[in-house]
Amino acid sequence: MPRLEQKTAVITGASSGIGRAIALAFAREGAHVIVNYYRSKDKAGQIVKEIQSAGGRAAAIQADISNIEDINRLISEAQAELGRIDLWVNNTGADILTGPGAQLEDQKKLQLLIDVDLKGTINCCWAIAPIMQSQGQGVIINMSWDLAIHGFQGRNPQMFAAVKAGVLGFSRSFARTYGPKLRINVLAPGWIETEFAKNIMSENYYQARLKEIPVGRFGTPEDVAEVAVFLASDESSYMTGEMIKINGGLI
């Protein structure tokens, strides 16, 4: 039987990359999925079509996760579509490595990461947790970064590490606050084949990182999605406040 049969899920930042993979994996496991997006309406629509073509249920909802009013609207629209919300994945993350974000000066990059990755995650949790608690149960998965624990050289990694370490610290405290009805766990991906790895990272840099990974390859969004399914399912029912690294064995 599908592991998420009869479950309903909201995945933020689900129009591409890891979020897309999680949305597709949840749908394959039987969940009715809300694909949240900020600007990429067409990409979100394609994911919905892909899920529906495979016999699943999905809908796309636009919302800016850095905006509390948008978060509340996302929840209201998701409730109208789903009836209830069993699973919530805080995947949205600011892009300061590619596109316009890469051109920002450091203070603006830092503020963007704080607003989207940290405050966005906290505000989503604060908004959805009382609703889940009133339903009697719920699962929240937050997104950190393995190098938030290990550290990595460079100005951008310093900012990422600070913000994603904040997500981890918040999540552990939040799990203690909302147990036993809610479970809150954290994913910490390592080097994943994202747009940055494929199109921006130099070949020398890529090969240098590859040599550091014990399993000998970068991860894929699907690698992260499979662990997200586990955390969303009853298979992880005795886990809360935990972080799982998906990084090919880096320590």
Sequence and secondary structure as in RCSB ss.txt:
>XXXX:A:sequence
MPRLEQKTAVITGASSGIGRAIALAFAREGAHVIVNYYRSKDKAGQIVKEIQSAGGRAAAIQADISNIEDINRLI
SEAQAELGRIDLWVNNTGADILTGPGAQLEDQKKLQLLIDVDLKGTINCCWAIAPIMQSQGQGVIINMSWDLAIH
GFQGRNPQMFAAVKAGVLGFSRSFARTYGPKLRINVLAPGWIETEFAKNIMSENYYQARLKEIPVGRFGTPEDVA
EVAVFLASDESSYMTGEMIKINGGLI
>XXXX:A:secstr
  TTTT EEEETT SSHHHHHHHHHHHHTT EEEEEESS HHHHHHHHHHHHHTT EEEEEE  TT HHHHHHHH
HHHHHHHSS  EEEE      SSGGGGGS HHHHHHHHIIIIIIHHHHHHHHHHHHHHHHT EEEEEE  THHHH
  SSHHHHHHHHHHHHHHHHHHHHHHHHTTTEEEEEEEE SB  HIIIIIS HHHHHHHHHH TTSS B HHHHH
HHHHHHHSGGGTT  S EEEESTT  
